[in-house]
Amino acid sequence: MDTHALPGALPAPRSKAVTSGLLAGYGLLVLIIATVFSALDRQIFVLLAEPMRHSLGLSDTKLGLLQGAGITLFAGVAAVPLGWMADRYGRRVLLAGCVLVWATATAACGLAQDFSALFIAAACLGIGEAGLMPVVYGLIPEIVPARRRVLANGIYALTAILGAGLGMALSGALMEALEGVRPLLPAALQAMESWRLAFIAVALPGPLVALAVLLIRLHPERSGADAPANAAKPALLPYVRAHMRTMVGVFGGSGLASLGVAASGTWAPVVATRLFGAPPAEVGQGIGAAYLLGTAVGALLGAASVKWLGQRVGLALPIRVVTVGAALSALASLLMLVTQSAVGLYMLFGLQVATLIAGSVLAPTMLQDMAPAALRSRVIAIGTAVTVGLSSLSPVLVGALSDLVQAGDRGLLLAMASIGAAAFALSAAVLRTAEAPFAKTVQTIYPELAARHA
């Protein structure tokens, strides 16, 4: 019986297109959810830094070590081997495993009784989250049609950035909600401190998110792309030698910008609580609102920059926009030195977010275009390692400088603003030198992309 002759039946090509679109939409949605879940687990650590400090008797240097060496540095170390595993053995299974690792580590943070146990849990959290970006940026081209890749990258980047702000806002709301349901919890949980309960609560969705990742399906055109690689070993070292200037400029400049962002993102909530007396729930909502508003403004600026500078700058457009954003963020860091309220601190942080988001929404496509498909996760992992390695210095540098200057409560603000301003200024200088090498790399690997901008 010919089912295509039945009334109302869809033609086969159209039916396949609809199914393919739905599967691609599901895959992109799951990647966004996993990224938001990661942001929530990371931001709760930042938001609860001050309660943890009082509960466990931690210094600012130890807080910096937890968030720098503990989470960020271990994430940088783990990124490269995880990127190799993603290219070699399949990205979906690896990402699901990473989700389970960081969820378990988050719960372990809530159960830690001293600095050593908390440091080990933070390190495992960083290792689990290290696989996120290399896997996601490598997987997006495999789940969406080629003609939709740039759009999918933009949607993912924007919603992932929004997710970081949403994670902070949800963290603050969670703190309030937990106190309301405390009487309904088992006796063992009722006796726990609020910050411990928060860690355990945000870890609970982990298994469901991991399962959703495993159910992602690749686009029919790329049905074999996620399979283990049995072909000849991809030539990573020749690629690195040929495009070293591009990698140093892009990854080094991005890493310095991340160092500056980490200075504000990690310590602004602590400054707001310690210097201006804002409660953790209010800080979460304030920083989260600044992040969300800054992201919205940054997305508009990014779209405008494509229109204003696209033809003039060409392939190097994302780098140019991030360069300008880094310079403006350095100015915002300096202005933090004279702020007199938590609201002013939130606004300046939002300004930093807006100026950097304008280029960040183009970052996934930039990273994908500078590497061959067979090396994509590994090259992105190298960039992640460099970026994370540099940004991991930020919490430690700020914490150590704060303890060193011993300038009271404003000493932490001085350390945060100084480190941030220096990092952003250096980032702008390095990125400016990377434009020409990056354009040459793209022209070499993907000549058809260069032809479109000619």
C-alpha positions in Angstrom: 0.0 0.0 0.0 1.4 3.4 -0.9 1.1 5.5 2.2 2.2 8.7 0.3 -1.1 8.6 -1.6 -3.2 8.9 1.5 -4.9 12.3 2.0 -2.9 14.6 4.2 0.2 12.6 4.0 3.5 14.6 4.0 5.9 14.1 1.1 8.9 12.1 2.2 11.5 14.8 1.8 9.4 17.3 3.8 8.7 14.8 6.5 12.4 14.0 6.9 13.2 17.8 7.0 10.6 18.3 9.8 12.0 15.3 11.7 15.6 16.5 11.2 14.7 20.0 12.4 13.0 18.7 15.5 16.0 16.5 16.4 18.4 19.4 15.8 16.2 21.6 18.0 16.1 19.0 20.7 19.9 18.6 20.6 20.6 22.3 20.8 18.1 22.7 23.7 19.8 19.9 25.6 23.2 21.5 25.1 21.8 24.8 26.4 20.3 23.1 29.5 23.6 21.3 30.2 25.4 24.6 30.0 22.9 26.4 32.3 23.2 23.5 34.7 27.0 23.9 34.7 26.6 27.7 35.3 24.3 27.1 38.2 26.7 24.7 39.8 29.6 27.1 39.3 27.7 30.3 40.3 26.4 28.7 43.5 30.1 28.2 44.5 30.7 31.9 44.0 27.6 33.1 45.7 28.2 30.9 48.8 31.9 31.9 49.2 31.2 34.2 52.2 29.1 31.7 54.2 31.7 29.0 53.4 34.5 31.4 54.6 32.8 31.9 58.0 31.7 28.3 58.4 35.1 26.7 57.6 37.4 29.6 58.7 38.8 30.3 55.3 41.1 33.2 54.3 40.7 35.2 51.1 43.7 33.4 49.7 42.1 30.0 50.4 38.9 31.2 48.7 41.0 32.2 45.7 42.7 28.8 45.7 39.3 27.0 45.7 38.0 28.9 42.8 41.3 29.4 40.9 43.5 26.3 41.5 40.6 24.2 42.7 38.0 24.7 40.0 39.5 26.6 37.1 43.1 25.3 37.0 42.0 21.7 37.1 39.5 22.4 34.4 42.3 23.8 32.2 44.5 20.7 32.8 41.6 18.3 32.0 40.4 20.1 28.9 43.0 18.8 26.4 42.7 15.1 27.2 38.9 15.4 27.3 39.0 17.2 23.9 41.1 14.3 22.5 38.7 11.8 23.9 35.8 13.7 22.4 37.3 13.6 18.9 38.4 10.0 19.3 35.6 8.2 21.1 32.4 10.3 20.6 31.2 13.5 22.1 27.8 12.6 23.5 28.9 9.8 25.9 31.8 12.0 27.1 29.5 14.9 27.8 27.1 12.8 29.7 29.9 11.5 31.9 31.2 15.0 32.5 27.7 16.0 33.7 27.6 13.2 36.2 31.1 14.1 37.5 30.4 17.7 38.1 27.0 17.0 39.7 28.6 14.6 42.1 31.4 17.0 42.9 28.9 19.8 43.6 27.1 17.6 46.1 30.5 16.7 47.7 31.1 20.5 48.2 28.1 20.6 50.4 29.3 17.7 52.5 32.9 19.0 52.9 34.0 19.5 56.5 37.4 21.2 55.9 39.4 23.0 53.3 41.1 19.9 52.0 37.9 18.1 51.3 36.4 21.2 49.7 39.4 21.6 47.5 39.2 18.1 46.2 35.5 18.5 45.5 36.1 21.8 43.7 38.9 20.2 41.6 36.5 17.4 40.5 33.9 20.0 39.7 36.4 21.8 37.4 37.4 18.5 35.8 33.8 17.6 35.0 33.0 21.0 33.5 36.3 21.1 31.5 34.7 18.9 28.8 31.7 21.2 28.2 33.0 23.7 25.7 35.2 21.4 23.6 32.3 18.9 23.3 29.5 21.4 22.7 31.4 23.5 20.0 32.5 20.3 18.3 29.0 18.8 18.5 26.9 21.6 17.2 28.0 21.3 13.6 27.1 17.6 13.8 23.5 18.1 15.0 22.4 21.0 12.8 22.5 21.4 8.9 25.5 23.2 7.6 23.3 26.2 6.5 22.0 26.6 10.0 25.4 26.4 11.9 26.0 30.1 12.3 22.5 30.6 13.6 22.7 27.7 16.0 26.1 28.9 17.2 24.6 32.3 17.9 21.6 30.9 19.7 23.7 28.6 21.8 26.2 31.3 22.7 23.6 33.9 23.7 21.5 31.5 25.7 24.6 30.0 27.4 25.7 33.5 28.4 22.2 34.3 29.6 22.4 31.0 31.5 25.3 32.2 33.5 23.3 35.2 34.7 20.3 33.0 35.2 22.4 30.6 37.3 23.3 33.5 39.6 19.8 34.7 39.9 18.4 31.2 40.5 21.1 30.6 43.1 19.8 33.6 45.0 16.2 32.5 44.7 17.2 29.0 45.8 18.7 30.2 49.0 15.4 31.8 50.0 13.3 28.8 48.9 15.4 26.3 50.8 14.7 28.1 54.1 11.0 27.9 53.3 11.0 24.1 52.8 13.5 23.3 55.5 10.8 22.1 58.0 9.7 19.6 55.3 13.1 18.0 54.9 14.4 14.9 56.7 15.9 15.6 60.1 19.5 15.1 58.9 19.0 17.7 56.2 17.2 20.2 58.5 20.2 20.4 60.7 22.5 21.4 57.8 23.7 24.9 57.1 22.0 26.7 54.3 25.0 26.8 52.0 25.4 23.0 52.3 21.8 22.4 51.4 22.1 24.7 48.4 25.0 22.6 47.0 23.1 19.4 47.4 20.0 20.9 45.8 21.7 22.1 42.6 23.4 18.7 42.1 20.1 16.8 41.9 19.2 17.3 38.2 22.6 15.8 37.1 21.4 12.3 36.2 18.4 13.6 34.2 20.6 16.0 32.2 23.1 13.3 31.5 20.3 11.0 30.1 19.0 13.9 27.9 22.5 14.3 26.5 22.7 10.6 25.6 19.4 10.9 23.6 20.8 13.6 21.3 20.8 12.4 17.7 23.1 13.6 14.9 22.0 15.2 11.7 21.6 12.6 9.0 24.4 14.1 6.9 26.7 13.6 9.9 25.5 10.2 11.1 29.1 8.8 11.4 30.7 11.9 12.8 30.3 11.0 16.4 31.7 7.5 15.9 35.1 6.4 17.2 37.8 7.5 14.8 39.5 4.5 13.1 41.2 6.4 10.3 44.7 7.8 10.3 45.6 10.0 13.3 44.7 13.6 12.6 47.7 15.8 12.1 47.4 18.0 15.2 51.1 19.0 15.5 51.5 20.2 11.9 48.4 22.3 12.4 49.8 23.8 15.6 53.1 24.6 13.9 51.4 26.2 10.9 48.9 28.3 12.9 50.8 29.1 16.1 50.5 32.9 15.8 46.7 32.6 15.4 46.4 30.2 18.4 48.6 32.4 20.6 46.8 35.6 19.7 43.3 34.3 19.9 43.7 32.0 22.9 46.1 34.3 24.8 43.9 37.4 24.3 40.7 35.5 25.2 42.4 34.0 28.3 43.4 37.5 29.5 39.9 38.7 29.0 38.6 35.7 30.9 41.1 36.6 33.7 39.5 40.0 33.9 36.0 38.6 33.9 36.9 36.1 36.6 38.2 38.9 38.8 34.8 40.7 38.7 32.6 37.6 38.4 34.3 35.8 41.3 34.8 38.6 43.7 32.1 41.2 43.0 29.5 39.1 45.0 31.9 38.9 47.9 32.6 42.6 47.8 28.9 43.4 47.7 28.4 41.2 50.8 31.4 42.2 52.8 31.8 45.9 51.9 28.2 47.0 51.3 26.4 44.5 53.6 24.1 43.0 50.9 22.7 39.5 51.8 23.6 36.6 49.6 20.1 36.3 48.1 20.1 39.9 47.1 23.6 39.7 45.7 22.5 36.7 43.5 19.6 38.6 42.2 21.6 41.8 41.6 24.5 40.2 39.8 22.1 37.9 37.9 20.1 40.9 36.7 23.2 42.7 35.7 24.4 39.7 33.8 21.0 39.2 32.0 20.7 42.9 31.1 24.3 43.1 30.0 23.8 40.1 27.8 20.8 41.5 26.1 22.6 44.8 25.4 25.7 43.0 24.3 23.7 40.8 21.9 22.3 44.0 20.3 25.8 45.5 20.1 27.1 42.3 18.5 24.3 42.3 15.8 25.0 46.0 15.2 28.8 45.4 14.9 28.2 42.8 12.2 26.2 45.4 10.2 28.6 48.2 10.8 32.0 46.5 10.6 31.4 43.2 8.8 32.4 44.3 5.3 35.2 46.6 6.6 36.9 44.1 9.0 36.0 40.8 7.2 37.0 37.5 8.8 38.6 39.1 11.8 35.3 40.8 12.9 34.8 38.7 16.1 38.3 39.5 17.3 37.9 43.2 16.6 34.7 43.4 18.6 36.2 41.5 21.6 39.3 43.8 21.4 37.1 46.9 21.8 35.0 45.2 24.5 38.2 44.4 26.5 39.3 48.0 26.4 36.0 49.3 27.6 35.9 46.6 30.3 39.3 47.9 31.6 37.7 51.3 32.1 34.7 49.7 33.9 37.1 48.0 36.3 38.8 51.2 37.2 35.5 52.9 37.8 34.7 50.1 40.4 37.3 51.7 42.6 35.1 54.7 43.2 31.7 53.0 43.5 29.8 53.6 46.7 27.1 51.0 46.7 26.3 47.4 45.7 24.0 48.7 42.9 26.9 50.7 41.4 29.0 47.6 41.5 26.3 45.6 39.7 25.9 48.2 37.0 29.7 48.3 36.2 29.8 44.5 36.1 26.8 44.6 33.7 28.8 47.1 31.5 31.7 44.6 31.4 29.3 41.8 30.4 27.7 43.9 27.7 31.0 44.9 26.0 32.4 41.4 26.0 29.1 39.6 25.0 29.1 41.6 21.7 32.0 39.5 20.5 31.3 36.3 22.5 28.1 35.6 20.5 30.4 35.1 17.5 33.0 33.1 19.3 31.7 29.6 18.6 31.8 30.2 14.8 35.2 31.8 15.2 36.6 28.7 17.0 35.0 26.2 14.6 36.3 28.1 11.5 39.9 28.2 12.7 40.2 24.3 12.9 39.5 21.4 10.6 36.5 19.3 11.6 38.6 16.3 12.6 40.7 18.4 15.0 37.9 20.7 16.2 37.4 19.4 19.8 41.2 19.2 20.4 41.9 22.7 19.1 39.0 24.1 21.1 40.3 22.2 24.1 43.7 23.7 23.8 42.1 27.1 23.7 40.0 26.2 26.7 43.1 25.1 28.6 44.9 28.3 27.9 41.9 30.4 28.7 41.1 28.5 31.8 44.7 28.4 32.9 45.0 32.2 32.7 41.6 32.8 34.3 42.5 30.5 37.1 45.1 32.9 38.2 42.5 35.6 38.8 40.9 34.4 42.0 44.2 33.6 43.6 45.8 36.9 42.5 42.9 38.9 43.8 42.7 37.0 47.1 46.5 37.2 47.7 46.6 40.9 46.8 43.7 41.6 49.2 45.5 39.8 52.0 48.8 41.5 51.2 47.5 45.1 51.1 45.5 44.7 54.3 43.4 47.8 53.5 40.3 46.6 55.4 37.1 45.8 53.6 38.0 48.0 50.6 41.2 46.1 50.1 39.4 43.4 48.3 37.7 46.0 46.0 41.1 47.5 45.2 42.6 44.1 44.4 39.6 43.1 42.2 39.6 46.3 40.2 43.4 46.5 39.7 43.8 42.9 38.5 40.7 43.2 36.3 41.8 46.5 34.6 45.4 45.1 33.9 44.1 41.9 32.5 41.6 43.6 30.2 44.1 46.1 28.9 46.6 43.3 28.1 43.8 41.3 26.4 43.0 44.2 24.1 46.7 44.6 23.1 47.2 40.9 22.3 43.9 40.4 20.4 44.7 43.4 18.2 47.8 41.6 16.9 45.8 38.4 16.2 43.5 39.8 13.5 45.8 39.2 10.4 47.0 35.7 11.5 43.5 34.6 12.2 42.2 35.7 8.8 45.1 33.9 7.1 44.3 30.7 9.0 40.6 30.7 8.0 41.6 31.4 4.3 43.9 28.4 4.4 41.5 25.9 6.0 38.2 27.0 4.6 38.8 29.0 1.3 35.1 29.0 0.6 34.5 31.1 3.8 37.1 33.6 2.7 35.5 33.9 -0.7 32.2 34.9 0.9 33.9 37.9 2.6 35.8 38.9 -0.4 
